[in-house]
Amino acid sequence: MLAHMFKDRGVWGNKQDHRGAFLIDRSPEYFEPILNYLRHGQLIVNDGINLLGVLEEARFFGIDSLIEHLEVAIKNSQPPEDHSPISRKEFVRFLLATPTKSELRCQGLNFSGADLSRLDLRYINFKMANLSRCNLAHANLCCANLERADLSGSVLDCANLQGVKMLCSNAEGASLKLCNFEDPSGLKANLEGANLKGVDMEGSQMTGINLRVATLKNAKLKNCNLRGATLAGTDLENCDLSGCDLQEANLRGSNVKGAIFEEMLTPLHMSQSVR
């Protein structure tokens, strides 16, 4: 690069001072480590000098061997990404610092194993968040967005789930006993396509809930209120529905193989499309 600079002076427009020295309009701070590297072949950068600035100078002067050293040094200087789960204390601090009218977005965050019980989590966006093995008992999740969230193995007993969005979420093995999905205003909870294998939803209020094409294989729905629920195409294989209220529920195309319907509050009238 220096050879080109002085070979084609007119192109580069190099200026000389009164002593005949040529001016190269680059940062002397970033050039010093490069000059020392050319002297002894060691990359030594003093504290307070940005490695990215030195890297840009090395690229400008076309010093390939130094570029490789600097790229490795920059990579090693970066702090490791923190994928550790968010604790209750951290999240509560976050909630308190957020204005009431602001939308809380927690998409993709890791809450695995956190104790979020009895917290007011209304309207929070947990889309694609990791909530596996969380304690969400008695939490208020009214109108929360849990689309594609991982709730596997979590405890949501007695949680308020009015108007919740859980489309395609994974709640396999979770406990949702005595939960309330029923919104007096008519806003229906949406669990379409959710994985609810082996969940325990005993005694939950689920009037009008949308469980279309959801998987409830081996689930416990004993004594649930499923009046007017959408269960079209739902997999209810080996599901315990004893004592349930299924009046006006849509079971078209659902799989009820091995399901238990004993002591139902309302007689079930299965159409030919029920498997």
FENQUILIN-V519433 format. One record per residue. N is the residue number from 1. PHI is phi in radians with two decimals (999 if undefined). OMEGA is omega in whole degrees, -180 to 180 (NA if undefined). D_FIRST is the distance of its C-alpha to the first C-alpha in Angstrom with 1 decimal. Layout:
n->N phi->PHI omega->OMEGA d_first->D_FIRST
n->N phi->PHI omega->OMEGA d_first->D_FIRST
This chain:
n->1 phi->999 omega->179 d_first->0.0
n->2 phi->-1.12 omega->179 d_first->3.8
n->3 phi->-1.08 omega->179 d_first->5.4
n->4 phi->-1.13 omega->-179 d_first->5.2
n->5 phi->-1.03 omega->-174 d_first->6.2
n->6 phi->-1.63 omega->176 d_first->8.9
n->7 phi->-1.38 omega->-179 d_first->9.9
n->8 phi->-2.00 omega->-175 d_first->10.9
n->9 phi->-1.09 omega->-178 d_first->12.2
n->10 phi->-1.11 omega->-179 d_first->14.9
n->11 phi->-1.20 omega->-176 d_first->13.0
n->12 phi->-1.40 omega->179 d_first->11.1
n->13 phi->1.17 omega->-179 d_first->14.3
n->14 phi->-1.18 omega->-180 d_first->13.2
n->15 phi->-1.82 omega->179 d_first->16.5
n->16 phi->-2.01 omega->175 d_first->18.1
n->17 phi->-1.53 omega->-175 d_first->21.0
n->18 phi->-1.18 omega->179 d_first->24.2
n->19 phi->-1.69 omega->179 d_first->23.0
n->20 phi->1.60 omega->179 d_first->20.0
n->21 phi->-1.35 omega->180 d_first->17.5
n->22 phi->-1.50 omega->178 d_first->14.5
n->23 phi->-1.64 omega->172 d_first->14.5
n->24 phi->-1.89 omega->-172 d_first->11.5
n->25 phi->-1.40 omega->176 d_first->13.6
n->26 phi->-2.34 omega->-177 d_first->13.0
n->27 phi->-1.29 omega->178 d_first->15.8
n->28 phi->-1.17 omega->-180 d_first->16.4
n->29 phi->-1.12 omega->-180 d_first->18.8
n->30 phi->-1.41 omega->-178 d_first->16.4
n->31 phi->-1.39 omega->-177 d_first->13.8
n->32 phi->-1.00 omega->178 d_first->16.6
n->33 phi->-1.09 omega->179 d_first->17.1
n->34 phi->-1.21 omega->179 d_first->13.5
n->35 phi->-1.08 omega->178 d_first->14.0
n->36 phi->-1.16 omega->177 d_first->17.3
n->37 phi->-1.10 omega->180 d_first->16.1
n->38 phi->-1.20 omega->179 d_first->13.9
n->39 phi->-1.34 omega->-173 d_first->17.1
n->40 phi->-2.24 omega->175 d_first->19.7
n->41 phi->1.37 omega->179 d_first->18.4
n->42 phi->-1.97 omega->177 d_first->20.5
n->43 phi->-1.54 omega->179 d_first->19.8
n->44 phi->-2.21 omega->-179 d_first->22.0
n->45 phi->-2.11 omega->-179 d_first->22.1
n->46 phi->-1.19 omega->178 d_first->24.9
n->47 phi->-1.04 omega->178 d_first->27.5
n->48 phi->1.61 omega->178 d_first->27.0
n->49 phi->-1.74 omega->-177 d_first->23.2
n->50 phi->-1.27 omega->-179 d_first->22.5
n->51 phi->-1.10 omega->179 d_first->20.7
n->52 phi->-1.12 omega->177 d_first->19.6
n->53 phi->-1.15 omega->178 d_first->17.7
n->54 phi->-1.14 omega->180 d_first->15.9
n->55 phi->-1.09 omega->179 d_first->15.2
n->56 phi->-1.11 omega->177 d_first->13.7
n->57 phi->-1.16 omega->179 d_first->11.3
n->58 phi->-1.09 omega->178 d_first->10.5
n->59 phi->-1.20 omega->180 d_first->10.1
n->60 phi->-1.08 omega->-178 d_first->7.8
n->61 phi->-1.54 omega->174 d_first->5.3
n->62 phi->1.19 omega->-179 d_first->6.6
n->63 phi->-1.65 omega->-171 d_first->9.0
n->64 phi->-1.04 omega->-178 d_first->11.8
n->65 phi->-1.12 omega->179 d_first->14.5
n->66 phi->-1.28 omega->179 d_first->14.3
n->67 phi->-1.01 omega->180 d_first->14.5
n->68 phi->-1.07 omega->179 d_first->17.7
n->69 phi->-1.05 omega->-177 d_first->19.2
n->70 phi->-1.20 omega->180 d_first->18.7
n->71 phi->-1.10 omega->177 d_first->20.3
n->72 phi->-1.16 omega->-179 d_first->23.2
n->73 phi->-1.10 omega->179 d_first->23.7
n->74 phi->-1.15 omega->179 d_first->23.8
n->75 phi->-1.09 omega->-179 d_first->26.3
n->76 phi->-1.26 omega->-178 d_first->28.4
n->77 phi->-1.48 omega->-179 d_first->28.6
n->78 phi->-1.29 omega->177 d_first->30.1
n->79 phi->-1.15 omega->180 d_first->33.9
n->80 phi->-1.13 omega->179 d_first->35.9
n->81 phi->-1.16 omega->-179 d_first->37.5
n->82 phi->-1.65 omega->178 d_first->41.1
n->83 phi->-1.84 omega->-178 d_first->43.4
n->84 phi->-1.22 omega->-178 d_first->46.5
n->85 phi->-1.09 omega->177 d_first->49.5
n->86 phi->-1.38 omega->-178 d_first->50.3
n->87 phi->-1.48 omega->177 d_first->53.4
n->88 phi->-1.04 omega->-178 d_first->56.5
n->89 phi->-1.05 omega->-180 d_first->55.7
n->90 phi->-1.12 omega->-177 d_first->52.1
n->91 phi->-1.25 omega->177 d_first->53.4
n->92 phi->-1.09 omega->177 d_first->56.3
n->93 phi->-1.06 omega->178 d_first->54.0
n->94 phi->-1.15 omega->180 d_first->51.9
n->95 phi->-1.11 omega->-178 d_first->55.1
n->96 phi->-1.18 omega->-178 d_first->56.4
n->97 phi->-1.50 omega->-177 d_first->53.2
n->98 phi->-1.72 omega->178 d_first->53.1
n->99 phi->-0.98 omega->-175 d_first->55.2
n->100 phi->-0.99 omega->-175 d_first->58.2
n->101 phi->-1.50 omega->-179 d_first->57.3
n->102 phi->-1.41 omega->178 d_first->53.7
n->103 phi->-1.37 omega->179 d_first->53.0
n->104 phi->-1.61 omega->-180 d_first->52.1
n->105 phi->-2.00 omega->-180 d_first->49.5
n->106 phi->-2.15 omega->-178 d_first->49.4
n->107 phi->-1.06 omega->173 d_first->48.0
n->108 phi->1.26 omega->-179 d_first->46.8
n->109 phi->-1.32 omega->-177 d_first->47.4
n->110 phi->-1.76 omega->177 d_first->48.9
n->111 phi->-1.97 omega->-172 d_first->52.4
n->112 phi->-0.85 omega->177 d_first->53.6
n->113 phi->1.35 omega->-176 d_first->56.7
n->114 phi->-1.32 omega->175 d_first->56.8
n->115 phi->-1.63 omega->179 d_first->60.1
n->116 phi->-1.99 omega->-177 d_first->60.1
n->117 phi->-1.15 omega->175 d_first->63.9
n->118 phi->1.09 omega->178 d_first->65.9
n->119 phi->-1.56 omega->176 d_first->62.8
n->120 phi->-1.52 omega->-175 d_first->62.7
n->121 phi->-2.00 omega->-178 d_first->59.9
n->122 phi->-1.05 omega->172 d_first->61.2
n->123 phi->1.15 omega->-180 d_first->58.8
n->124 phi->-1.33 omega->-180 d_first->55.7
n->125 phi->-1.59 omega->178 d_first->53.2
n->126 phi->-1.83 omega->-176 d_first->52.9
n->127 phi->-0.94 omega->178 d_first->51.6
n->128 phi->1.08 omega->179 d_first->50.2
n->129 phi->-1.36 omega->177 d_first->50.6
n->130 phi->-1.66 omega->179 d_first->51.6
n->131 phi->-2.01 omega->-178 d_first->55.1
n->132 phi->-1.12 omega->178 d_first->56.4
n->133 phi->1.04 omega->178 d_first->59.2
n->134 phi->-1.41 omega->172 d_first->59.2
n->135 phi->-1.74 omega->-180 d_first->62.4
n->136 phi->-2.03 omega->-179 d_first->63.0
n->137 phi->-1.07 omega->179 d_first->66.8
n->138 phi->1.11 omega->178 d_first->68.4
n->139 phi->-1.33 omega->177 d_first->65.0
n->140 phi->-1.72 omega->-179 d_first->65.1
n->141 phi->-1.92 omega->-179 d_first->62.7
n->142 phi->-0.98 omega->177 d_first->64.4
n->143 phi->1.07 omega->176 d_first->62.1
n->144 phi->-1.25 omega->178 d_first->59.2
n->145 phi->-1.77 omega->180 d_first->56.6
n->146 phi->-2.01 omega->-179 d_first->56.5
n->147 phi->-1.05 omega->179 d_first->55.3
n->148 phi->1.04 omega->177 d_first->53.8
n->149 phi->-1.36 omega->178 d_first->54.0
n->150 phi->-1.70 omega->179 d_first->54.9
n->151 phi->-2.00 omega->-176 d_first->58.3
n->152 phi->-1.05 omega->178 d_first->59.4
n->153 phi->1.27 omega->-179 d_first->61.8
n->154 phi->-1.44 omega->177 d_first->61.9
n->155 phi->-1.95 omega->179 d_first->65.1
n->156 phi->-2.14 omega->-177 d_first->65.8
n->157 phi->-0.96 omega->177 d_first->69.6
n->158 phi->1.10 omega->179 d_first->71.3
n->159 phi->-1.33 omega->175 d_first->68.0
n->160 phi->-1.59 omega->-176 d_first->68.2
n->161 phi->-2.09 omega->179 d_first->66.4
n->162 phi->-1.09 omega->176 d_first->67.8
n->163 phi->1.14 omega->-178 d_first->65.6
n->164 phi->-1.20 omega->176 d_first->62.9
n->165 phi->-1.90 omega->-179 d_first->60.3
n->166 phi->-2.22 omega->-178 d_first->59.8
n->167 phi->-1.03 omega->175 d_first->58.8
n->168 phi->0.99 omega->177 d_first->57.5
n->169 phi->-1.34 omega->178 d_first->57.4
n->170 phi->-1.97 omega->180 d_first->58.1
n->171 phi->-2.09 omega->-178 d_first->61.1
n->172 phi->-1.02 omega->178 d_first->62.4
n->173 phi->1.31 omega->-179 d_first->64.8
n->174 phi->-1.37 omega->177 d_first->64.7
n->175 phi->-1.94 omega->-180 d_first->67.8
n->176 phi->-2.22 omega->-178 d_first->68.7
n->177 phi->-1.22 omega->175 d_first->72.4
n->178 phi->1.01 omega->177 d_first->74.2
n->179 phi->-1.41 omega->178 d_first->71.2
n->180 phi->-2.00 omega->176 d_first->71.8
n->181 phi->-1.76 omega->-171 d_first->70.1
n->182 phi->-1.57 omega->-180 d_first->72.7
n->183 phi->-1.80 omega->-179 d_first->71.9
n->184 phi->-1.00 omega->-179 d_first->74.9
n->185 phi->-1.36 omega->179 d_first->73.0
n->186 phi->1.73 omega->178 d_first->72.6
n->187 phi->-1.26 omega->-173 d_first->68.8
n->188 phi->-1.69 omega->176 d_first->68.5
n->189 phi->-1.22 omega->-176 d_first->66.3
n->190 phi->-2.09 omega->179 d_first->64.0
n->191 phi->-2.05 omega->-177 d_first->63.5
n->192 phi->-1.03 omega->177 d_first->63.0
n->193 phi->1.27 omega->-178 d_first->61.4
n->194 phi->-1.30 omega->174 d_first->61.3
n->195 phi->-1.62 omega->-177 d_first->61.6
n->196 phi->-2.09 omega->-180 d_first->64.7
n->197 phi->-1.07 omega->174 d_first->65.8
n->198 phi->1.19 omega->180 d_first->68.2
n->199 phi->-1.29 omega->176 d_first->68.1
n->200 phi->-1.96 omega->-178 d_first->71.1
n->201 phi->-2.03 omega->-175 d_first->71.9
n->202 phi->-0.96 omega->175 d_first->75.6
n->203 phi->1.31 omega->-178 d_first->77.4
n->204 phi->-1.38 omega->177 d_first->74.5
n->205 phi->-1.63 omega->-173 d_first->75.2
n->206 phi->-2.28 omega->179 d_first->73.3
n->207 phi->-1.00 omega->176 d_first->75.3
n->208 phi->1.27 omega->-178 d_first->73.4
n->209 phi->-1.11 omega->177 d_first->70.3
n->210 phi->-1.74 omega->178 d_first->68.0
n->211 phi->-2.05 omega->-178 d_first->67.6
n->212 phi->-1.03 omega->-180 d_first->67.0
n->213 phi->0.88 omega->175 d_first->65.6
n->214 phi->-1.38 omega->178 d_first->65.0
n->215 phi->-1.87 omega->-179 d_first->65.7
n->216 phi->-2.12 omega->-179 d_first->68.5
n->217 phi->-1.03 omega->179 d_first->69.5
n->218 phi->1.14 omega->-180 d_first->71.6
n->219 phi->-1.42 omega->178 d_first->71.4
n->220 phi->-1.90 omega->178 d_first->74.2
n->221 phi->-2.09 omega->-177 d_first->75.2
n->222 phi->-1.05 omega->177 d_first->78.8
n->223 phi->1.05 omega->177 d_first->80.6
n->224 phi->-1.48 omega->174 d_first->77.7
n->225 phi->-1.68 omega->-179 d_first->78.3
n->226 phi->-1.98 omega->-179 d_first->76.6
n->227 phi->-1.06 omega->178 d_first->78.8
n->228 phi->1.25 omega->-178 d_first->77.1
n->229 phi->-1.28 omega->175 d_first->74.0
n->230 phi->-1.67 omega->-179 d_first->71.8
n->231 phi->-2.10 omega->-179 d_first->71.8
n->232 phi->-1.13 omega->179 d_first->71.2
n->233 phi->1.26 omega->-178 d_first->69.4
n->234 phi->-1.39 omega->177 d_first->69.3
n->235 phi->-1.54 omega->-179 d_first->69.5
n->236 phi->-1.94 omega->-177 d_first->72.5
n->237 phi->-1.04 omega->179 d_first->73.3
n->238 phi->1.02 omega->-179 d_first->75.3
n->239 phi->-1.49 omega->179 d_first->74.9
n->240 phi->-1.59 omega->-179 d_first->77.7
n->241 phi->-1.95 omega->-178 d_first->78.9
n->242 phi->-1.12 omega->179 d_first->82.3
n->243 phi->1.35 omega->-178 d_first->83.7
n->244 phi->-1.40 omega->171 d_first->81.1
n->245 phi->-1.74 omega->-178 d_first->81.9
n->246 phi->-1.97 omega->-180 d_first->80.4
n->247 phi->-1.08 omega->179 d_first->82.5
n->248 phi->1.13 omega->177 d_first->80.7
n->249 phi->-1.30 omega->179 d_first->77.7
n->250 phi->-1.69 omega->-179 d_first->75.9
n->251 phi->-1.90 omega->-177 d_first->75.8
n->252 phi->-1.05 omega->177 d_first->75.2
n->253 phi->1.29 omega->-179 d_first->73.4
n->254 phi->-1.39 omega->179 d_first->73.0
n->255 phi->-1.77 omega->-178 d_first->73.5
n->256 phi->-1.94 omega->-180 d_first->76.4
n->257 phi->-1.06 omega->178 d_first->77.0
n->258 phi->1.31 omega->-179 d_first->78.5
n->259 phi->-1.26 omega->-179 d_first->78.3
n->260 phi->-1.79 omega->-179 d_first->81.1
n->261 phi->-2.10 omega->-176 d_first->83.0
n->262 phi->-1.16 omega->175 d_first->86.0
n->263 phi->0.98 omega->178 d_first->87.7
n->264 phi->-1.24 omega->-180 d_first->85.7
n->265 phi->-1.24 omega->-179 d_first->86.7
n->266 phi->-2.26 omega->179 d_first->86.5
n->267 phi->-1.00 omega->180 d_first->87.5
n->268 phi->-1.67 omega->178 d_first->84.5
n->269 phi->-1.79 omega->-177 d_first->85.1
n->270 phi->-1.43 omega->175 d_first->82.7
n->271 phi->-1.50 omega->-178 d_first->82.0
n->272 phi->-1.15 omega->-177 d_first->81.6
n->273 phi->-1.38 omega->178 d_first->77.8
n->274 phi->-1.32 omega->-179 d_first->77.7
n->275 phi->-1.59 omega->NA d_first->76.8
